[in-house]
């Protein structure tokens, strides 16, 4: 019996996953960001939200459930609160943008909160709370998208 196990480095895996997303219609920069989020999950041991999800994401793109060319925009911003219209963007992209908006609000008024609507499967949402921590803030991330798992 032969061992066909191969190891692939993070950068190469991100490049490979991004190429799959680009082939499915995602813009290259967005594909790279989404691939980084998916690989991050796998490297953290959250395989259920990592590279394992790529075929399902491609299927959702082909069916139009995930928008390959979303118009992500701020629908409303007031004080500490932002409402982000995600336009069915890849969830990891929309959630990263939402956390960026919350961090921006926190820098401006000392607390920030962003609700993103029309978000698709967000993947491993711990990544977004970690982004707040890396920016020097406490962060909480929650999601209520359509489930992809039993």
C-alpha positions as CSV (number, residue, x, y, z in Angstrom):
1,X,0.0,0.0,0.0
2,X,1.4,3.4,-1.0
3,X,1.0,6.6,1.0
4,X,-0.4,9.3,-1.4
5,X,-0.4,11.9,1.3
6,X,1.1,15.2,0.3
7,X,1.6,18.4,2.2
8,X,0.9,21.8,0.6
9,X,2.0,25.1,2.2
10,X,-0.4,27.8,3.2
11,X,0.6,30.2,0.4
12,X,0.2,27.5,-2.3
13,X,-3.1,26.4,-0.9
14,X,-4.4,29.9,-0.8
15,X,-3.3,30.5,-4.4
16,X,-5.0,27.2,-5.5
17,X,-8.3,28.0,-3.7
18,X,-8.3,31.6,-5.0
19,X,-7.8,30.2,-8.5
20,X,-10.9,28.0,-8.0
21,X,-12.9,31.0,-6.9
22,X,-11.7,33.1,-9.8
23,X,-12.7,30.3,-12.2
24,X,-16.1,30.4,-10.6
25,X,-16.5,34.2,-11.3
26,X,-15.1,35.9,-8.2
27,X,-12.9,39.0,-8.8
28,X,-9.2,38.1,-8.1
29,X,-8.8,40.3,-5.0
30,X,-12.0,39.1,-3.4
31,X,-11.0,35.5,-4.3
32,X,-7.7,35.9,-2.5
33,X,-9.3,37.3,0.6
34,X,-12.0,34.5,0.6
35,X,-9.3,31.8,0.0
36,X,-7.3,33.2,3.0
37,X,-10.3,32.9,5.2
38,X,-11.0,29.4,4.1
39,X,-7.4,28.2,4.6
40,X,-7.2,30.0,7.9
41,X,-10.1,27.9,9.2
42,X,-8.5,24.7,8.0
43,X,-5.2,25.6,9.6
44,X,-7.0,26.3,12.9
45,X,-8.5,22.9,12.8
46,X,-12.0,24.0,11.8
47,X,-12.1,21.9,8.7
48,X,-15.9,22.0,8.6
49,X,-15.6,25.7,7.7
50,X,-12.3,25.5,5.8
51,X,-11.2,24.1,2.4
52,X,-13.8,21.3,2.7
53,X,-16.4,24.0,1.9
54,X,-14.9,25.1,-1.4
55,X,-17.0,22.7,-3.7
56,X,-20.2,23.8,-1.9
57,X,-19.3,27.5,-2.3
58,X,-18.6,26.9,-6.0
59,X,-22.0,25.2,-6.3
60,X,-23.7,28.1,-4.5
61,X,-21.9,30.6,-6.9
62,X,-23.1,28.6,-9.9
63,X,-26.7,28.6,-8.6
64,X,-26.6,32.3,-7.9
65,X,-27.1,31.9,-4.1
66,X,-23.7,33.6,-3.6
67,X,-23.2,36.7,-5.7
68,X,-19.9,36.7,-7.5
69,X,-20.0,40.4,-8.1
70,X,-21.7,41.9,-5.1
71,X,-22.3,45.6,-4.5
72,X,-21.3,45.7,-0.8
73,X,-22.1,49.1,0.6
74,X,-23.0,50.9,3.8
75,X,-26.8,51.3,3.9
76,X,-26.7,53.4,7.0
77,X,-24.1,54.8,9.4
78,X,-25.0,56.7,12.6
79,X,-22.9,57.1,15.7
80,X,-21.6,53.7,16.7
81,X,-23.8,51.8,14.3
82,X,-23.4,50.7,10.7
83,X,-25.8,48.7,8.6
84,X,-24.0,47.0,5.7
85,X,-25.8,45.7,2.6
86,X,-23.8,42.6,1.6
87,X,-25.7,41.8,-1.6
88,X,-25.2,38.1,-1.1
89,X,-21.4,38.4,-1.1
90,X,-19.3,35.5,0.0
91,X,-19.9,35.5,3.7
92,X,-16.3,35.7,4.7
93,X,-15.9,38.9,2.6
94,X,-19.0,40.5,3.9
95,X,-18.2,39.7,7.5
96,X,-14.6,41.0,7.2
97,X,-16.0,44.3,5.8
98,X,-18.6,44.4,8.6
99,X,-15.9,44.0,11.2
100,X,-13.8,46.7,9.5
101,X,-16.8,49.0,9.7
102,X,-17.3,48.2,13.4
103,X,-13.6,48.8,14.1
104,X,-13.8,52.2,12.2
105,X,-16.8,53.2,14.4
106,X,-15.0,52.1,17.6
107,X,-12.0,54.3,16.6
108,X,-14.3,57.2,16.0
109,X,-16.8,56.9,19.0
110,X,-15.2,54.3,21.2
111,X,-17.7,51.5,20.4
112,X,-18.7,50.1,17.1
113,X,-21.4,47.7,15.9
114,X,-22.2,46.6,12.4
115,X,-25.1,44.5,11.2
116,X,-24.6,43.0,7.8
117,X,-27.7,42.0,5.9
118,X,-28.0,39.6,2.9
119,X,-24.9,37.7,4.0
120,X,-24.2,34.1,2.8
121,X,-22.3,31.4,4.7
122,X,-19.7,33.2,6.8
123,X,-17.3,30.4,7.4
124,X,-15.3,30.4,10.6
125,X,-16.4,33.6,12.3
126,X,-13.7,33.5,14.9
127,X,-11.5,35.2,12.3
128,X,-13.6,38.3,12.5
129,X,-13.5,38.6,16.3
130,X,-9.8,38.1,16.1
131,X,-9.5,41.0,13.6
132,X,-11.0,43.3,16.3
133,X,-8.5,42.0,18.9
134,X,-5.6,42.6,16.5
135,X,-6.9,46.2,16.1
136,X,-6.9,46.6,19.9
137,X,-10.6,46.1,20.5
138,X,-12.8,43.5,22.0
139,X,-14.8,41.9,19.3
140,X,-17.9,39.7,19.1
141,X,-19.0,38.1,15.8
142,X,-22.4,36.5,15.2
143,X,-24.0,35.2,12.1
144,X,-27.5,34.2,11.0
145,X,-27.1,33.1,7.4
146,X,-28.6,30.0,5.9
147,X,-26.9,26.9,7.3
148,X,-24.8,24.7,5.1
149,X,-24.5,21.9,7.7
150,X,-26.9,19.6,9.5
